[in-house]
Amino acid sequence: MLVLTALAAGLSGRGVAAKFTDLQHTRIAEPRPANLPSDAALEASGATIGAIVIDPRNIFDESDPREDVGLFRLANRLHIRTRRSTIEARLLFATGEKYSARKLAETERDLRQLPYVYDARVVPVKYKDGQVDILVVTKDVWTLNPGVSFSRAGGANKSSFELQDSNFLGLGKNLQFAHGRNVDRSSNTFQWDDPNVFGSRWSDALVLAESSDGRQRGFQVTRPFYALDTRWSVNASAQRYDRTVSLYSLGSIADQFTDDERAFELSGGISKGLHNGWTRRWLAGMRYDRNLFRAVADALPATLPLPADRTLAYPFVGFDFLQDDYRKTADLNQIGRTEDLYFGTEVSGELGFSDASFGAREKAIMLAAKARKGFRFNRRQQIFLTTDFSTRIERGRVRNLIENGAANYYWRWQPNWVFYTGFSGTTTRALDADTQVLLGGDNGLRGYPLRYEAGTARALLTVEQRFYTDWYPFRLARAGGAIFADVGRTWGHGVVGNSDVGLLKDVGVGLRFGNTRSGLGNVLHIDFAFPLNVGAGVSKFQLLVQTMQSF
C-alpha cells in the first residue's frame, strides 16, 4: 500500500502540462524556426546543406537555477564532454549534399541509440541562397562507472566491481575492466568497443574474460549497414568460449558439463539503398561453429549422457527487407526519454549448407528467419509483433528447431497511465541436448526462482498498469511505477525430464526510476512479487532489483 500511496501522490502533483514543461530541461526541445520553409518545399527547391553546427551539451544545465548547484557543477567539470568529432562521425549528411529531412530524422534516431547520449535533436535553423544550415544538439550522460553494481532476480544475486567508461575521453569508445559474480560463474573481464575506428564507419570489438569455469576470447571487425541508404557491409568475427553449462529443474542444477566452443564468421552484404520506403539487403558469408562437450571434474555424478560433439561449417546466403516507418513518442518503455517506435515491416531470412568439405561433422541444411511489424490503431493504442525461428535439417529430419513469437500491446488510456499486455511463446522440436527452454524469475515470471520450469515449449502473459509521474528526486531520475501480474508455464519432456508443475501465476507492484543523467542503464526496477502457486523451493515473496533497458 505504501507503493500505491506514493504513486498516487506523484500522480496528483503538478499535472501533465507541468510535467512536460519540466521535461524540456532533460529532453532537448530545440524548436524549428517558424519562418523556415517546409521540408517538402526545401527538397523540391533542390536546397543543399550549408553549415553544420554541432552542440554537445553537458550532463547538467547550469543555466537552470535548479541545476546550478555545487555537486552538479562538479559532475560537469569531472565529466569529459562528447567531442564534436565524435558526433560528426555519426552524421548521415554532409555540407554540400542535397537536403533530406529523412536523413536528418534517421541521424537523430541513431544518435539517441548511443549509450553516452540522453537525447538528440537535428533541426534546420536557417535557409538562404539555396542552402540550409543544420543544428545538431546532443545531451550527455555520465558514462564513467568506477564502482559496484548489484541486482537480484529469481532469488539469485548478481554483483560486479568494475571500471567502465562507455564514452572514453569523449570519443564514443567503450572501455571496461570488471570482476563480476552471478549464479553461473565469477569472471574477470576486459572489453573494448570502438564504433567509429579513426572516425570511419568501421567498428571493432575485443573481449577477454577469465572465469571460474573457463575463459572467453572474442574479436570482431565490421562495417555494418549503418543507415537505410548504406550500400554494403562487411563482418569478420572470431570467438573461443570455454564454460560450464548447467541444466536446470525446478530452479536447481540437475546436470552440468563443459562446452568448449569456437566460432568464426566472415560475411558481407550489398544493397541498392532506400527506394520507395523500403531497403532491401542481400547477404552472404561463411560460418564455423564447433562445440566439444566434456564432463565437469569434481562435479556431482552425471545423470544424463553428454551431448554429442557438434561442428557446423557452412556458407550461407540471406536477405533483409526493411520498411522505413518510425515515429517518436515518450513515456512508453522509458521514462522522460524520447523514444523511436518502429511501425514498419521487417522480414529477413538465411539459408546455409553445412558439409564435411567445409569442416563440418555432418551434412545439414541451415535455416533461420525473423519478422516484425508495428500497428498504430490510434494515438493511444499500438501493438508490436515479432517472430523468429531457426533450425537445421540433418538426414531429412528437423533438429534443434526453435520458434519464438511475441505481441506487445500499449494503451495510453490516461495521459500518464499506460496499460500494457505482453504475450510471448516458444515452441521447439528435437532440441540439442545442451539447450533448454526455461521459465522463471530471470525471464518474466517474477514471483518464482530463476530457471524454475523447463520443457520443450513455454508461454508467458504479462499484464501491467504503468504509471509515469512528474516526481524527479534530486533531479537525477524520473519516477514511475507498475502494478503487474504474470501467468506462464512450460510444456513437454525436456532434456532433464519434465519439470512442468503446471500454470504459475504471480502478482506484484514495482517502482521504476528512469535514468536521466547516467548511461549505466535506462530504468531501475524494484519489484515486489508474490507467487500465487507456492510449491517446492518457492518463497512467498520475491524482491527483484535490476537495471534494465526498458520499463
Buried (B, 14 or more C-beta within 10 A) or exposed (E): EEBEEBBEEBBEBEEBEEBBEBBEBBBBEBEEEEEBBEBEEBBEEEBBBBEBEBBBBBBBBEEEEEBEEEEBBEBBEEBBBBBBEBBBBBBBBEEEEEBBBBBBBBBBBBBBEBBBBBBBBBBBBBBEEEBBBBBBBBBBBBBBBEEEBEBBBBBBEBBBBBEBBBBBEBBBBBBBEBBBBBBBBBBBBEBBBBBBBEEEBBBBBBBBBEBEBBBBBBBBBBBBBBBBBBEEBBBBBBBBBBBBBBBBBBBEBBBBBBBBBBBBBBBBBBBEEBEEEBBBBEBBBBBBBBBBBEEBEEBEEEEBEBBEEBBBBBBBBBBBBBBBBBEEBBBBBBBBBBBBBBBBBBBBBBBBBBBEEBEBBBBBBBBBBBBBBBEBEEEBBBBBBBBBBBBBBBEEEEBBBBBBBBBBBBBBEBBBBBBBBBBBBBBBBEBBBBBBBBBBBBBBBBBBBBBBBBBBBBBBBBBBBBBBBBBBEEBBBBBBBBBBBBBBBBBBEBBBBBBBBEEBBBBBBBBBBBBBBBBBBBBBBBBBBBBEBEEEEBBEEBEBBBBBEEB
